[in-house]
């Protein structure tokens, strides 16, 4: 007779761990905020202003951590739903990092493929291909995920290879405007006619990408994607490649 397994004795499956974006920033903000509060506690002249400055810095750190750990995840779930994926698409995520967007997309592609491209810099904590693939395995989508070490400005993929190209806070890291525009051009090159370009970046950058390609809609993504405050808010560029 079949006997139900004792679930309490089974090892827990690991959960994906996506790290922290630009981890030095919230660390510095938090440390500076605590330092201000400690200084204010010594009742020195100007302590009220010092305490206020400390509160502002700690609030910025809180917003930053909320965005990187929860806010952006929820927003990308919404944006991927907006994309109306059938489930058999080929998707490319530029600057995939540890796979937050890549894996959320892969869950929607039971008959498709989610491909990540990154140079694995330290803009995100623990950013390695091994970490990304481990997260894909933990999420149960390893069979439909692959990663490549690749430069966004010179992608190793043929023209019209993908149905959708995504990128989350990655293209702006390219230091020169020429390089950023080249990355957007590469994204358009590898898209199939009718394919979707979905890029999240700070609003000044996203606006320039749209002007560069001469198309697309821009939408601010709100407080859930604030890196410290509204002055570092994120905008979504959505464009469809013409036939």
N, C-alpha and C positions, 0 to 999 in steps of 0.2 A: 504494500500500500504506500502511495506517495505521502511523504511527510513534509509539511511546510518547513522551510529552513528557519532557524532562529535568527531573525534579522539583527538582533542585538549583538550577536557574535560575529557578524560579518564586518570586515574592515571598511571604514568609511572611505568613500572615494574622495580624492583631493578636489578642491574647487579651483577654477582658474584664478590666477593672481596676476593682475595687470600692472602692478607697480604704481609709481607716482610720477606724474609729468614734472620735469624740471625740479627734482627734489630739493635742490639747494635753495630755491626761492621760498617755499613755505617754511623751511628750516630757519632761514635768515629772518623772515618776517616774524616768526614766532619768538625767536631768541631776542630780537630787538624789542618786541612788545613786552616780554617778561622783564627785560632789563629796565625799560621805562617804568614799569610798575614797581620794581624793587627800588629804583631811585626815588620815585614819588613817596614810597613808604618811609623814607628817611626824613621826611618833612623839611626838605630843602626849599628855598625860594623857587617859585614856579612849579610846585609839585602838581597843581591842578592841571596845568597845560601838559606836563610830562605824563600824568596818568591818562589824560585824554589821548595823547599821541600813542601811548601803549595800547589803549583800547582799539584805536583805529588799526594799528598794525596787527593785533591779534584777530580782529575781524577780517582783515585782508587774508591772513593765513587760513582762517576758517573757510572763507569763500573758495579759496584756491583748492583746499583739500576736498571740499564737498564736490567741486567740479570734477576733479581728477578721479575721485573714488566712486562717485555716484551720479552726479548731474549729467556728465557727458554720456554715460552709459544709457540712461533713460532717454536722452534726446536722440541718440543714434538708433535706439530701438524704434522710436517714432519715425525717424527719417527713413529708415530701411523699409518700414511698413508703407510709407508714402510712395516709395519707389515702385511698389506693385509688382514685386518679383514673382515670376511663375514657378520658380524652383529648379529650372534647368539651365540658368544663365552661367556664363563665365564671368567672374568678378575679379577685379584687380584693386587691391588696397595699397596706395602709395604711402610709404612711411608707416608701415603696419605696426611697428613696435612689438609689444608683447601680445598683440592680437585682439584687443577689445572690439574694434569694428570688424575685423576680419572674421572672428568667430561668431559674432552676432549675425553677420551675413551668411556664414556657412550653415548656420542653423536653418536658414530659409532656403537653402539650396540642396535638397536631398538628391537631386539628379544633376546638379551642377558642380562647379569648382570655384573655390575661393583662393586666390593667389595673393600672397603678400610680398612686397618689395621693400627693403630697408637697407641702410648702411650700418645699422646697429650702433649708432653713436649713443652717448650717455645722456641725451636729453630726457630719457625715461629711465627710472631705476631698474637695474637688472635686465637691460635690453639685450637679448641674444636670440639667435634662431632656435636654440635648444629650449629656451623658456617659452617661446611662442608655440612650438610644436607640443610641448608638455601641456600648455593650456588648452590646445586643440584636443589633445587626448582626454584631458580632464572633462572637457565639455562634450565629449562623445562625437566629435566631428573630424577626427584625424584623417579619416578616409577621404575627405573632400577638401583638405587644406594642404597647400604647399607654400614654402617660403623661398625667396631668392635674395641673395645679396646683390643689390642693383642700385645704380644711381638714377634718380628720378629724371635727370636731364638727358639720359641716354639709355632708355629702357631696352632690355634684351628680348623684346617681343615683337612679333611681326605686326604689320599694319592690320587693323580691323580684327584684333584677336579677342576682344572682350565686349560684353554686352553692357557692362557698367564699370566705371572707375570711381573709387572713393578715395578720400584723403582727409584725415583728421589732424589739424594743427601740425602739419608737417612741411608743407611747401614754403611757408614763411621762414623756415630755418635756413633756407638757401641764402647765402649772404648777399648776392647781387640781384638787382631787378632782372637783368638779362637771364640769369640762371633760373629765376622763378618763372619767367615767361616761357623759357624753354621747357621746363617741367610741365607746364599747362599744355604747351603744344604737343609734348610727348603723350600726355594723357589723351588728348584728342586724336592723335595719330593711331593709337592702339585701340580706340573705340570703333565698333562697327557702326555703319550708318543706322541712325535711330537709337543708338546707345546713349546711356545717361552718364553725365559727369556730375558728381556730387562731392563738393569740396567745402570743408569747414576751415576757416582761417580768420584772423582778426579782420574787422570790417574794412580798414583801409586797403589791405591786401586783396581781399575777396572782390572789392569794387574794381580794383585795377585788373584782376584776372578777367572779369566780365568784359571790361572795356577792351582788353587785349584780344579776346576771341570774338568780340562783337556780338555777343548773345548771352542769354542766361537770365535767370531771376535771382534776386538777392533777398534773403530773409534773416533778420536778427534772431538769434536762438534764445535770447532771454537770460535771466539770472542763473539758470541751471548750467550755463556755459560761461560764467564770469570767472576769469582768473584774477581774483582779488577785488574786482569791482567792475562797474559798467564801462570804465575807460579801457578795460581789457576784455570787452565782450567779444563774442564770436558770431560771425555771419555765415550763412550757408549759401553757396553758389550752386544752382542747379541749372544745367544746360543739356540739351538734346542735340546730338550730332546730326546735322542735316544729311540727307541722302546725296 
